[in-house]
Amino acid sequence: MQNLAKPLLVVGYDGSEVANEALRHAAELFPGSPTVVVTVWEPGLGAMMAAGAGMDLTGAAPLPPDPKVVSEIDQAQERHAEVLAQEGARIAGSLGLLAEPHAIPDEIDVADAIVDVAAERDAAAVVVGSHGISGLRSRLLGGTSRRVLARSTRPVVVVKSPQTGG
């Protein structure tokens, strides 16, 4: 007897137009598939933001970040990631995918977080969008799709940005 189960997908989702395009392509390529919509957020970013903003009265030395402010920023980031993942799952569902949202903290790298979810869930494929960042900006800012391609042991579908072709 043939196994008629649909393959599980992991789709990286950040709320951008290219992420929406990745969902559309996933639905076209893998209609009706169960899909984990992954949004990655960065814990500790609150500490970096608070530390950069805190100066003493002379402007010479940074003040230590207020732990309450750091916690509030991180909690707001986590809530925002959860809302984005739910939005992505809603969009994926409207396209015919059986989607579930999954917001995850970025412990090391966004690409690693996506690849780890795909491995943990035994995904058949990973779908990510490419914002078209290249050259020096890609080296400085990263290139999540490029790093997912390099690190994933599963097939990866990279959807180019409709604006840049990137």
C-alpha positions in Angstrom: 0.0 0.0 0.0 1.3 3.5 -0.9 1.9 6.1 1.8 -0.4 9.0 0.9 0.7 11.2 3.8 1.7 14.7 2.6 5.3 15.8 3.3 5.9 18.2 6.3 7.3 21.6 5.3 9.1 24.2 7.4 8.6 27.7 6.1 10.7 30.6 7.5 8.4 33.6 8.0 9.2 37.2 8.9 6.1 39.0 7.7 7.8 40.4 4.6 6.4 40.3 1.1 9.1 37.8 0.1 8.0 35.6 3.1 4.4 35.8 1.8 5.7 34.8 -1.6 7.5 31.8 -0.1 4.2 30.7 1.5 2.5 31.0 -1.9 5.1 28.9 -3.6 5.0 26.3 -0.9 1.3 26.0 -1.4 1.7 25.6 -5.1 4.6 23.1 -4.9 3.2 21.1 -1.9 -0.6 21.5 -1.9 -2.3 20.5 1.3 0.9 19.7 3.1 1.3 20.1 6.8 3.4 23.2 7.4 5.3 24.7 10.3 5.5 28.4 9.9 8.6 29.4 11.8 9.3 33.0 13.0 12.6 33.5 14.8 13.1 36.2 17.4 16.3 37.3 19.1 16.4 37.2 22.9 18.9 39.5 24.4 18.4 42.1 21.7 16.6 44.1 24.5 19.9 44.3 26.4 21.8 45.5 23.4 19.2 48.1 22.7 19.0 49.3 26.3 22.8 49.4 26.6 23.2 51.5 23.5 20.6 53.9 24.7 21.9 54.4 28.2 24.5 57.1 28.7 25.4 59.0 31.7 24.7 62.7 31.9 28.0 63.6 30.1 27.3 61.1 27.4 30.8 59.6 28.0 30.0 56.2 29.6 27.1 53.9 29.0 25.0 53.1 32.0 24.2 49.5 32.8 20.9 48.4 31.1 17.8 48.4 33.4 16.8 44.7 33.7 13.1 45.6 33.7 13.5 47.4 30.4 15.5 44.5 28.9 12.8 42.1 30.0 10.0 44.2 28.6 11.8 44.5 25.2 12.4 40.8 25.0 8.8 40.0 26.0 7.5 42.4 23.3 9.8 40.8 20.7 8.5 37.4 21.7 4.9 38.5 21.4 5.6 40.1 18.1 7.1 36.9 16.8 4.2 34.9 18.0 1.8 37.2 16.2 3.8 37.0 13.0 3.9 33.2 13.1 0.2 33.1 13.6 -0.3 35.6 10.7 1.9 33.4 8.5 0.0 30.3 9.5 -3.3 32.0 8.8 -2.1 33.0 5.3 -0.7 29.5 4.7 -4.1 28.0 5.7 -5.9 30.3 3.3 -3.6 28.9 0.6 -4.6 25.3 1.4 -1.7 24.3 3.7 -2.3 22.7 7.0 -0.3 25.2 9.0 0.8 25.7 12.5 2.6 28.7 13.9 5.9 28.3 15.7 7.8 31.3 17.2 11.3 30.3 18.4 14.1 32.2 20.0 17.3 32.6 18.0 19.9 31.1 20.3 22.8 31.3 17.7 21.6 32.2 14.2 18.2 32.6 12.5 19.2 30.1 9.8 20.3 27.5 12.4 17.0 27.9 14.2 15.1 27.2 11.0 17.3 24.2 10.1 17.0 22.9 13.7 13.2 23.0 13.6 13.3 21.2 10.2 15.5 18.5 11.7 13.4 18.2 14.9 10.2 17.8 13.0 11.7 15.6 10.3 10.6 18.0 7.6 10.7 16.8 4.0 11.7 20.3 2.8 12.5 23.9 4.0 11.1 26.9 2.2 12.6 30.3 2.7 12.5 33.7 0.9 15.5 35.6 -0.4 15.4 39.3 0.1 18.0 39.8 -2.6 20.8 41.1 -0.4 24.1 40.5 -2.0 27.7 41.6 -1.9 29.1 43.4 1.2 25.6 43.9 2.7 25.1 40.1 2.6 28.4 39.5 4.3 27.6 42.1 7.0 23.9 41.5 7.5 23.9 37.8 6.7 21.8 36.0 4.2 19.5 33.7 5.9 18.5 31.8 2.8 22.1 31.3 1.8 23.0 30.0 5.3 19.9 27.7 5.4 21.1 26.3 2.0 24.6 25.7 3.4 23.5 24.1 6.7 20.4 22.1 5.9 20.5 18.4 5.3 17.0 18.6 3.8 15.9 20.0 0.4 15.6 23.7 0.5 13.4 25.8 -1.8 14.5 29.5 -2.0 12.0 31.9 -3.3 13.4 35.1 -4.8 12.1 38.5 -4.0 9.6 39.6 -6.7 10.9 43.2 -6.5 14.6 42.4 -6.9 14.6 39.0 -8.4 17.0 38.3 -5.6 
